[in-house]
Amino acid sequence: MEKVTIFWFRRDLRLEDNTALNYALKESNPVLPIFIFDRNILDKLEDKDDARVTFLQRTIAEINEKLKTLGSGLRTFYSTPKEAFRDILETYDVKSVFTNRDYEPYALERDEQIETLLKSKGIGFYTFKDHVIFEKEEIVSGSGGFYKVFTPYSRAWLAKFKAAAPPQFGNHLQESNWFTCNNPKVHALEEMGFEPTSIKLPSSDVNEQLIRHYAEKRNIPSIEGTSRLGLHLRFGTLSIRALAHKSAGLSGTFLNELIWRDFYAMILANNQHVADRAFKPQYDAIPWRKDEEGFDKWCKGKTGYPIVDAGMRQLNQTGFMHNRVRMITASFLTKHLLIDWRWGEAYFAKKLLDFDLASNNGGWQWAAGTGTDAQPYFRVFNPQSQTEKFDPELKYIKKWVPEYGTNLYPQPIVEHKFARLRAIDTYKEALGK
Ligand SMILES: Cc1cc2nc3c(=O)[nH]c(=O)nc-3n(C[C@H](O)[C@H](O)[C@H](O)COP(=O)(O)OP(=O)(O)OC[C@H]3O[C@@H](n4cnc5c(N)ncnc54)[C@H](O)[C@@H]3O)c2cc1C
């Protein structure tokens, strides 16, 4: 049996500046790169043309092609991680397994199981920080606990970043002929019951000009003022370290958004309960309305509130929604319709190309007021004034809601003033204020 070090790709799909891969390549055995198309995740996806699966499969196939130029390749598995590792252990003499850390509840449980399996055979399981700049215990407040409020967290984050930014590792293809894989294999989409998406997938190129002008343009949904890099950060096709270093010199406002990403990853890592409950437990008492009809209208972009409908239609058609409009649509669902933030969170999770549990959960709990450093419960976005501020010429609305202004466009599903007072009263009562 061939002696190997395994490098397990997960949400770090690149051959440059990859922490665990860098360390795996320093081991004394050749490195076998693997990827598991995880049936625990894939079997739950409803859309057979899910764009994230297309992206994942294409990216893995590209990595395989690059490795083939070294006479090596990649092995993929279409199974559960446990089954995949049982398979691997029967075929190879595995010396150790290297991988980058993932902080989502499912990932933590999966890694614990795999680590136990490997340890029972005397095989080391080594994990590394790669997905964030600073992990859950690296930025702590004066009293030693984790920060619950963003602004002081971001100040401490910046100070640490300026003092000692995490190192970057070069191109692993150039530095090594140390990969092995005698029988490269990448599963095709069809083999896994999926089909290619028709959605256009954004590029991972970092547009410096855009980042320079980010502060002025980021809040206008009708223009391409944001990077669209979310998908690449989510799957690690772009290194967060490289992006943070590059953007630090271009735009403090952009870097601040990357700090939000670290903040929410830190909140999830330290508070696994947020994945299905309110960060602030007293908010679990809110009696959400089980309004399936209202929810369906919201999903389809037929609420009669044009900015909300435009956002939902952009999401449904492209897998993307502008951040400003994510805030408006999320606020509308949780406050105007008083529908459980978890319903909206799950819908976004299904549709967003850049879906990331920590940031999605953070965004939803912020809008619903249930999160850490969230929008106060009594602040209810007014869709009309948000439109006047951020889409004054209705360019965004007219793009996504072409029938707006005609009698085909629906009447508002609920009256704004009534909904606002209902939300405030309901929250007040549930919170005992
Ligand atoms: C209800 C709601 C749900 C959200 N769900 C997600 C999600 O599933 N995945 C996700 O990555 N972001 C999410 N966000 C945050 C933000 O809307 C997106 O990151 C951003 O719109 C992605 O577009 P972009 O790549 O052009 O971002 P840019 O504006 O160009 O920002 C660059 C990167 O910074 C990070 N970032 C920016 N804003 C935030 C933020 N507020 N919180 C955390 N990270 C941020 C992202 O990684 C983003 O790609 C959500 C926000 C809200 C209000």
The ligand as an SDF file (V2000), in Angstrom:
LIG
                    3D

 53 58  0  0  0  0  0  0  0  0999 V2000
  -30.3130   38.8330    5.8250 C   0  0  0  0  0  0  0  0  0  0  0  0
  -28.8970   38.7690    5.3380 C   0  0  0  0  0  0  0  0  0  0  0  0
  -28.3630   37.5570    4.9010 C   0  0  0  0  0  0  0  0  0  0  0  0
  -27.0320   37.4820    4.4760 C   0  0  0  0  0  0  0  0  0  0  0  0
  -26.5380   36.2620    4.0710 N   0  0  0  0  0  0  0  0  0  0  0  0
  -25.2220   36.1570    3.7210 C   0  0  0  0  0  0  0  0  0  0  0  0
  -24.6830   34.9030    3.3430 C   0  0  0  0  0  0  0  0  0  0  0  0
  -25.3460   33.8700    3.3350 O   0  0  0  0  0  0  0  0  0  0  0  0
  -23.3800   34.8640    2.9850 N   0  0  0  0  0  0  0  0  0  0  0  0
  -22.5930   35.9920    2.9850 C   0  0  0  0  0  0  0  0  0  0  0  0
  -21.3970   35.9040    2.6480 O   0  0  0  0  0  0  0  0  0  0  0  0
  -23.0710   37.1800    3.3600 N   0  0  0  0  0  0  0  0  0  0  0  0
  -24.3680   37.3120    3.7180 C   0  0  0  0  0  0  0  0  0  0  0  0
  -24.8660   38.5330    4.0630 N   0  0  0  0  0  0  0  0  0  0  0  0
  -23.9600   39.6940    4.1180 C   0  0  0  0  0  0  0  0  0  0  0  0
  -23.8760   40.5200    2.8080 C   0  0  0  0  0  0  0  0  0  0  0  0
  -25.1630   40.8650    2.3780 O   0  0  0  0  0  0  0  0  0  0  0  0
  -23.1600   39.7660    1.6890 C   0  0  0  0  0  0  0  0  0  0  0  0
  -21.8940   39.3080    2.1480 O   0  0  0  0  0  0  0  0  0  0  0  0
  -22.9070   40.6440    0.4820 C   0  0  0  0  0  0  0  0  0  0  0  0
  -24.0920   41.2150    0.0200 O   0  0  0  0  0  0  0  0  0  0  0  0
  -22.2970   39.7770   -0.6250 C   0  0  0  0  0  0  0  0  0  0  0  0
  -22.1030   40.5520   -1.7830 O   0  0  0  0  0  0  0  0  0  0  0  0
  -20.6490   40.9020   -2.2700 P   0  0  0  0  0  0  0  0  0  0  0  0
  -19.8370   39.6610   -2.3700 O   0  0  0  0  0  0  0  0  0  0  0  0
  -20.7750   41.7580   -3.4840 O   0  0  0  0  0  0  0  0  0  0  0  0
  -20.1220   41.7230   -1.0220 O   0  0  0  0  0  0  0  0  0  0  0  0
  -19.1950   43.0120   -0.8340 P   0  0  0  0  0  0  0  0  0  0  0  0
  -20.0560   44.1230   -0.4050 O   0  0  0  0  0  0  0  0  0  0  0  0
  -18.3220   43.2310   -2.0120 O   0  0  0  0  0  0  0  0  0  0  0  0
  -18.3120   42.6030    0.4270 O   0  0  0  0  0  0  0  0  0  0  0  0
  -17.1380   41.7730    0.2970 C   0  0  0  0  0  0  0  0  0  0  0  0
  -17.2750   40.5760    1.1910 C   0  0  0  0  0  0  0  0  0  0  0  0
  -17.3390   40.9780    2.5550 O   0  0  0  0  0  0  0  0  0  0  0  0
  -18.1860   40.0800    3.2740 C   0  0  0  0  0  0  0  0  0  0  0  0
  -19.3410   40.8220    3.7930 N   0  0  0  0  0  0  0  0  0  0  0  0
  -19.8810   41.9410    3.2800 C   0  0  0  0  0  0  0  0  0  0  0  0
  -20.9140   42.3590    4.0410 N   0  0  0  0  0  0  0  0  0  0  0  0
  -21.0180   41.4810    5.0490 C   0  0  0  0  0  0  0  0  0  0  0  0
  -21.8910   41.3670    6.1680 C   0  0  0  0  0  0  0  0  0  0  0  0
  -22.8370   42.2680    6.4300 N   0  0  0  0  0  0  0  0  0  0  0  0
  -21.7580   40.3060    6.9770 N   0  0  0  0  0  0  0  0  0  0  0  0
  -20.7880   39.3910    6.7690 C   0  0  0  0  0  0  0  0  0  0  0  0
  -19.9340   39.4430    5.7300 N   0  0  0  0  0  0  0  0  0  0  0  0
  -20.0380   40.4810    4.8890 C   0  0  0  0  0  0  0  0  0  0  0  0
  -18.6460   39.0250    2.3080 C   0  0  0  0  0  0  0  0  0  0  0  0
  -17.7840   37.9300    2.3850 O   0  0  0  0  0  0  0  0  0  0  0  0
  -18.5220   39.7540    0.9710 C   0  0  0  0  0  0  0  0  0  0  0  0
  -18.4010   38.9010   -0.1290 O   0  0  0  0  0  0  0  0  0  0  0  0
  -26.2060   38.6370    4.4910 C   0  0  0  0  0  0  0  0  0  0  0  0
  -26.7650   39.8580    4.9180 C   0  0  0  0  0  0  0  0  0  0  0  0
  -28.0820   39.9360    5.3350 C   0  0  0  0  0  0  0  0  0  0  0  0
  -28.6470   41.2510    5.7840 C   0  0  0  0  0  0  0  0  0  0  0  0
  1  2  1  0
  2  3  1  0
  2 52  2  0
  3  4  2  0
  4  5  1  0
  4 50  1  0
  5  6  2  0
  6  7  1  0
  6 13  1  0
  7  8  2  0
  7  9  1  0
  9 10  1  0
 10 11  2  0
 10 12  1  0
 12 13  2  0
 13 14  1  0
 14 15  1  0
 14 50  1  0
 15 16  1  0
 16 17  1  0
 16 18  1  0
 18 19  1  0
 18 20  1  0
 20 21  1  0
 20 22  1  0
 22 23  1  0
 23 24  1  0
 24 25  2  0
 24 26  1  0
 24 27  1  0
 27 28  1  0
 28 29  2  0
 28 30  1  0
 28 31  1  0
 31 32  1  0
 32 33  1  0
 33 34  1  0
 33 48  1  0
 34 35  1  0
 35 36  1  0
 35 46  1  0
 36 37  1  0
 36 45  1  0
 37 38  2  0
 38 39  1  0
 39 40  1  0
 39 45  2  0
 40 41  1  0
 40 42  2  0
 42 43  1  0
 43 44  2  0
 44 45  1  0
 46 47  1  0
 46 48  1  0
 48 49  1  0
 50 51  2  0
 51 52  1  0
 52 53  1  0
M  END
$$$$
